[in-house]
Amino acid sequence: MANAVTTQGSPTLAAVSAHPAAATTSMAVGEEERLSLFAEYREMVTELWQYRHLIYQFARRDIVLRYKQAVMGFLWAVFMPLLIVASGFLVRFAVAQSSGSSLGGSSVAGIAVKSIAWAFFVGTLGFATTSLTGAMNLVSKVYFPREVLPLSATIGQMFDFTVGAVALLFILPFLHVGVSLQLLWLPVLLVLLFTFTLGVALFASCGNLFYRDVKYIVQVLLTFGIFFTPVFFEPAMLGPKAAWIVMLNPLAPILEGLRLAVVEQHNLLQPLMTHTPKGVLVQAWSPWSLLYSAAWALGGLALSALLFHRLESAFAERA
C-alpha cells in the first residue's frame, strides 16, 4: 500500500516506473546529441588543421593583392588607424576646448591604442563579409572547408594590425607611455579581439551569401558603429548610466581593457572608479566586463561556427 500511494502521489515517478525504457531512451538521445555536437566541432577543427596550408595561401594572397602596385605600400596598414586617431583627436580637442580642460598625451595615446584594434575589426569585416561571394567559382566547384575563406581574411588583417602596432610602439614613448607588468594583459585581450572578430566574420560572410544586402548593412553599422564604441572617448565621460550602456557593446570592454592596461597601466583584475568633469563618481572599469566580453567572444564564435558548418552544404547552390 505504501508503494502504491507513493507512486500515485508522484505522476512523474509513476511514469518513470511504468516506462523505464522511455527514460533510458530519453537520456540516451540527450547524450547522443551532446556527442554529436562535440563531433561537429571536432570535425571542423580537424578539417581546418588539414587545410592549414590553404589558409596560409589565401591569407598570403590577400596580403599580396592588397599591397601589390600600391602607391603607399605598407603605409596603408597605418593609414586607417592614423585617420581614426586624427578624427578622435579633433573630437576630443573640441570637447576639451568647450569644457575649458586640457587634452593630455594619455588621451591621445588611448585613442591610438583603441584605433589599432578598431581598424582591425573594421578591416576584417570589410574583407570577410564578401569572402564567400567573392570566391563563387571555388565555392561551387571545389571542396574545401568554407570556413577557410573568412578565417584567412581575418588572419590576413592581422598583418595590418601588426604593422600598425609596431608603428605605435615607437610613438607611445613620446606620449609618455612606459612599460609595465600590465602589458601581460595584451595576449588575453588580443585573443578575445581575434575570437570575437572571427565569430562576427563567420556570421556576416554566411549571411551575405544568402542575403546579398548584408554587406551594405555591415558597411552602415561599421560607419556609424565607431560613435557607439568607445574609440574616441572613455565610457566614464558619459556618466554612470550611459557608461553602463556603452559597455554592453561586447567590443567596448576589450578596447577599454587595452587602453587601461597599456596607457593607464591598470590591473584589469581591479575595479576602477573615476570622476566626470562635473564631479560625478563613475565606475570606469569592472573585472566582470572582461568576463562579459569573453562570454560574447567564445560563445559567439561557437554559435557562428556551428551555424556556418550546418549551412555549408547549401553554399554551392547559393553561390
FILUMFI-195781 format. One line per field, with one value per residue (C-alpha): residue number from 1; x negated, y, z negated. Coordinates in Angstrom, 3 decimals. Layout:
REM residues N
lovex	[NUM, ...]
xx	[X, ...]
yy	[Y, ...]
zz	[Z, ...]
This chain:
REM residues 319
lovex	[1, 2, 3, 4, 5, 6, 7, 8, 9, 10, 11, 12, 13, 14, 15, 16, 17, 18, 19, 20, 21, 22, 23, 24, 25, 26, 27, 28, 29, 30, 31, 32, 33, 34, 35, 36, 37, 38, 39, 40, 41, 42, 43, 44, 45, 46, 47, 48, 49, 50, 51, 52, 53, 54, 55, 56, 57, 58, 59, 60, 61, 62, 63, 64, 65, 66, 67, 68, 69, 70, 71, 72, 73, 74, 75, 76, 77, 78, 79, 80, 81, 82, 83, 84, 85, 86, 87, 88, 89, 90, 91, 92, 93, 94, 95, 96, 97, 98, 99, 100, 101, 102, 103, 104, 105, 106, 107, 108, 109, 110, 111, 112, 113, 114, 115, 116, 117, 118, 119, 120, 121, 122, 123, 124, 125, 126, 127, 128, 129, 130, 131, 132, 133, 134, 135, 136, 137, 138, 139, 140, 141, 142, 143, 144, 145, 146, 147, 148, 149, 150, 151, 152, 153, 154, 155, 156, 157, 158, 159, 160, 161, 162, 163, 164, 165, 166, 167, 168, 169, 170, 171, 172, 173, 174, 175, 176, 177, 178, 179, 180, 181, 182, 183, 184, 185, 186, 187, 188, 189, 190, 191, 192, 193, 194, 195, 196, 197, 198, 199, 200, 201, 202, 203, 204, 205, 206, 207, 208, 209, 210, 211, 212, 213, 214, 215, 216, 217, 218, 219, 220, 221, 222, 223, 224, 225, 226, 227, 228, 229, 230, 231, 232, 233, 234, 235, 236, 237, 238, 239, 240, 241, 242, 243, 244, 245, 246, 247, 248, 249, 250, 251, 252, 253, 254, 255, 256, 257, 258, 259, 260, 261, 262, 263, 264, 265, 266, 267, 268, 269, 270, 271, 272, 273, 274, 275, 276, 277, 278, 279, 280, 281, 282, 283, 284, 285, 286, 287, 288, 289, 290, 291, 292, 293, 294, 295, 296, 297, 298, 299, 300, 301, 302, 303, 304, 305, 306, 307, 308, 309, 310, 311, 312, 313, 314, 315, 316, 317, 318, 319]
xx	[0.000, -2.799, -4.427, -1.166, -0.484, -3.943, -3.586, -0.156, -1.271, -4.119, -2.953, -6.490, -7.818, -4.908, -5.598, -9.271, -8.463, -5.910, -8.158, -11.811, -12.761, -11.383, -13.502, -16.574, -15.873, -15.472, -18.810, -20.456, -19.100, -20.394, -23.805, -23.843, -23.056, -25.917, -28.295, -27.039, -27.658, -31.138, -31.760, -30.767, -33.235, -35.933, -35.257, -35.551, -38.838, -40.256, -39.382, -40.830, -44.043, -44.212, -43.721, -46.063, -48.302, -45.324, -44.531, -48.101, -47.931, -44.653, -45.922, -49.158, -47.217, -45.063, -48.120, -49.985, -46.978, -46.341, -49.824, -50.802, -51.365, -50.113, -51.468, -51.631, -52.745, -52.763, -51.774, -48.200, -48.448, -48.859, -46.774, -43.389, -44.429, -46.077, -42.834, -40.929, -43.436, -43.284, -39.470, -39.432, -41.961, -39.814, -36.712, -38.473, -40.195, -36.846, -35.359, -38.351, -38.136, -34.414, -34.830, -37.924, -40.083, -43.316, -43.967, -46.854, -49.170, -47.484, -44.185, -45.818, -47.653, -44.379, -42.737, -45.736, -45.711, -41.986, -42.198, -44.538, -42.090, -39.058, -40.805, -41.465, -37.799, -36.546, -39.117, -38.417, -34.669, -35.180, -37.054, -35.468, -31.832, -32.321, -34.878, -32.368, -30.583, -33.937, -35.076, -31.967, -33.922, -35.801, -32.769, -30.598, -33.188, -35.938, -35.540, -37.356, -36.139, -34.387, -35.461, -38.873, -37.778, -36.630, -39.364, -42.105, -40.645, -40.871, -44.434, -45.417, -44.152, -46.416, -49.313, -47.976, -47.355, -50.944, -52.403, -50.216, -51.110, -54.843, -54.479, -52.546, -55.376, -57.663, -55.038, -53.889, -57.138, -56.699, -53.238, -54.804, -53.553, -56.024, -56.367, -54.624, -53.624, -50.090, -51.254, -50.871, -47.150, -47.791, -47.783, -44.459, -42.845, -44.179, -42.933, -39.487, -39.618, -40.571, -37.971, -35.124, -36.062, -36.270, -32.848, -31.283, -33.163, -31.799, -28.263, -28.451, -30.030, -27.437, -24.578, -25.874, -25.810, -22.091, -21.107, -23.286, -22.382, -24.103, -27.349, -25.596, -24.139, -27.632, -29.068, -26.440, -26.965, -30.731, -30.444, -28.323, -29.477, -32.537, -30.233, -28.667, -32.007, -34.460, -37.186, -37.129, -36.041, -36.050, -32.643, -33.072, -32.889, -29.192, -28.119, -27.152, -24.081, -25.388, -28.758, -26.994, -25.012, -28.118, -29.936, -27.152, -28.829, -30.945, -33.823, -33.862, -35.485, -38.211, -39.066, -38.878, -40.966, -43.671, -43.675, -43.758, -46.436, -48.751, -48.237, -46.930, -48.895, -45.897, -45.461, -42.290, -41.512, -40.878, -37.813, -38.448, -36.409, -36.785, -35.043, -33.379, -34.208, -31.080, -32.407, -30.087, -31.627, -31.599, -32.865, -35.389, -36.206, -34.943, -36.667, -33.247, -33.389, -36.245, -34.263, -31.312, -33.395, -34.940, -31.466, -30.440, -33.685, -33.763, -30.005, -29.651, -32.430, -30.998, -27.490, -28.671, -30.968, -28.172, -25.691, -28.271, -29.102, -25.482, -24.596, -27.765, -26.065, -23.782, -26.607, -27.197, -23.538, -23.543, -26.858]
yy	[0.000, 2.387, 1.818, 2.352, 5.658, 6.943, 6.141, 7.740, 10.905, 11.423, 11.280, 11.736, 8.923, 6.749, 7.396, 6.571, 3.449, 2.357, 3.124, 2.747, 2.146, 5.568, 7.327, 5.410, 6.309, 9.996, 10.027, 8.219, 10.740, 13.649, 12.014, 11.310, 14.961, 16.127, 13.675, 14.728, 18.385, 17.584, 15.556, 18.536, 20.851, 18.192, 17.743, 21.499, 21.779, 18.652, 19.868, 23.326, 21.737, 19.519, 22.576, 24.865, 25.315, 26.551, 29.046, 30.299, 30.595, 32.537, 34.866, 35.427, 36.091, 38.697, 40.492, 40.451, 41.692, 44.421, 45.909, 44.917, 48.006, 50.236, 53.780, 53.905, 50.308, 49.169, 52.667, 51.581, 49.494, 52.639, 54.969, 53.820, 53.957, 57.329, 58.744, 57.399, 58.947, 62.288, 62.253, 61.287, 63.984, 66.652, 65.462, 65.324, 68.672, 70.311, 68.808, 69.961, 73.475, 73.763, 72.474, 74.540, 71.470, 70.319, 67.341, 65.292, 62.852, 59.923, 60.779, 60.747, 57.514, 55.917, 56.847, 55.496, 52.132, 51.656, 52.829, 49.965, 47.426, 49.099, 49.251, 45.508, 44.811, 47.059, 45.848, 42.194, 42.533, 44.561, 41.689, 38.690, 39.633, 39.225, 36.414, 33.719, 35.666, 36.824, 33.214, 31.785, 29.613, 27.891, 27.564, 25.985, 23.691, 22.724, 21.169, 22.637, 23.844, 27.114, 28.466, 28.842, 31.991, 34.222, 32.770, 33.629, 37.136, 37.574, 36.259, 38.440, 41.508, 40.570, 41.616, 45.169, 45.095, 44.019, 46.760, 49.366, 48.035, 48.197, 51.799, 52.573, 51.184, 53.935, 56.634, 55.753, 56.790, 60.320, 60.338, 59.450, 55.855, 53.463, 49.731, 47.920, 44.438, 45.198, 44.629, 40.937, 41.509, 42.155, 38.481, 37.881, 40.980, 40.316, 36.713, 37.986, 40.590, 37.966, 35.474, 37.986, 39.359, 35.883, 34.990, 38.095, 37.462, 33.908, 35.085, 38.053, 36.071, 33.322, 35.831, 37.724, 34.542, 34.050, 37.728, 39.899, 43.158, 42.036, 43.629, 47.003, 46.558, 45.750, 48.853, 51.088, 49.521, 49.926, 53.522, 54.625, 51.971, 53.991, 56.517, 53.771, 52.175, 53.881, 54.681, 58.489, 58.639, 56.797, 55.483, 57.179, 60.570, 59.940, 59.438, 56.318, 55.160, 55.933, 54.348, 51.133, 51.118, 51.702, 48.840, 46.481, 46.603, 43.384, 45.175, 48.031, 46.137, 44.844, 48.341, 49.849, 46.991, 47.750, 51.426, 50.799, 48.103, 49.881, 53.589, 53.770, 50.681, 49.456, 45.888, 44.637, 42.394, 45.518, 47.770, 51.425, 54.453, 57.926, 61.302, 63.090, 66.787, 67.572, 65.597, 62.578, 59.282, 56.676, 53.128, 53.221, 49.521, 46.289, 42.882, 41.451, 43.454, 41.263, 38.106, 39.618, 40.152, 36.700, 35.124, 37.014, 36.164, 32.443, 31.910, 33.958, 32.067, 28.701, 29.541, 31.224, 28.315, 25.807, 27.777, 28.203, 24.496, 23.332, 25.651, 24.831, 22.178, 24.852, 27.253, 25.820, 26.327, 29.925, 30.730]
zz	[0.000, -0.845, 2.504, 4.309, 2.523, 3.253, 6.923, 7.187, 5.399, 7.854, 11.515, 12.810, 10.696, 11.714, 15.381, 14.980, 13.004, 15.573, 18.551, 17.523, 21.151, 22.153, 19.531, 20.636, 24.282, 23.423, 21.587, 24.478, 27.002, 24.913, 24.603, 28.353, 29.123, 26.906, 28.555, 31.995, 31.198, 29.952, 33.113, 35.274, 33.584, 33.748, 37.469, 38.063, 36.185, 37.854, 41.347, 40.724, 39.485, 42.579, 44.811, 42.826, 45.851, 47.864, 45.101, 45.309, 49.094, 49.026, 46.296, 48.197, 51.403, 49.672, 48.301, 51.622, 53.620, 51.075, 51.388, 54.927, 57.081, 54.247, 54.149, 50.350, 49.887, 46.257, 45.162, 45.865, 42.692, 40.593, 42.762, 41.399, 37.717, 38.359, 39.753, 36.745, 34.337, 36.177, 36.103, 32.443, 31.602, 33.245, 31.385, 28.022, 28.650, 29.388, 26.209, 24.169, 25.567, 24.850, 21.291, 20.580, 19.863, 21.458, 23.729, 22.335, 24.050, 22.307, 24.009, 27.439, 26.573, 25.515, 28.807, 30.717, 28.924, 29.440, 33.060, 33.965, 32.552, 34.146, 37.527, 37.287, 36.555, 39.366, 41.892, 41.166, 41.610, 44.767, 46.409, 44.674, 45.348, 49.114, 48.886, 49.918, 52.650, 53.997, 54.498, 56.172, 58.617, 55.809, 53.547, 56.247, 57.858, 55.412, 51.980, 49.025, 45.632, 46.432, 43.047, 44.662, 46.516, 43.617, 41.414, 43.924, 44.293, 40.525, 40.383, 43.327, 41.486, 38.580, 40.805, 40.967, 37.235, 36.577, 38.778, 37.070, 33.612, 34.355, 35.532, 32.345, 30.221, 31.499, 30.874, 27.350, 25.578, 26.983, 25.378, 22.013, 22.004, 20.378, 19.869, 17.002, 15.905, 17.040, 20.615, 19.770, 20.314, 24.013, 25.130, 23.357, 24.844, 28.337, 28.276, 27.269, 30.043, 32.634, 31.369, 31.309, 34.740, 36.268, 34.864, 36.407, 39.682, 39.962, 39.274, 41.684, 44.549, 44.211, 44.069, 47.089, 49.166, 48.503, 48.452, 50.662, 48.922, 45.702, 46.904, 47.121, 43.644, 42.341, 44.025, 42.413, 38.990, 39.241, 40.433, 37.504, 35.040, 34.071, 32.392, 30.258, 29.423, 27.025, 29.533, 29.417, 25.789, 22.473, 21.328, 17.946, 19.673, 20.367, 16.771, 14.776, 16.737, 20.225, 19.382, 18.368, 21.630, 23.765, 22.029, 23.139, 26.549, 26.433, 28.137, 25.600, 22.676, 24.990, 26.237, 22.760, 21.410, 23.975, 23.034, 19.298, 19.472, 21.932, 21.235, 17.667, 16.548, 14.571, 13.344, 15.025, 12.067, 10.010, 10.400, 11.216, 10.188, 11.673, 11.700, 14.582, 15.226, 13.166, 10.211, 10.572, 9.457, 12.258, 12.437, 15.266, 15.159, 13.647, 13.960, 14.831, 18.067, 19.239, 18.493, 20.335, 23.482, 23.134, 22.999, 26.143, 27.942, 27.140, 27.270, 30.452, 32.196, 31.140, 32.369, 35.584, 36.438, 35.819, 37.926, 40.695, 40.684, 40.780, 43.668, 45.600, 47.708, 49.223, 50.094, 53.583, 54.511, 53.262, 54.929]
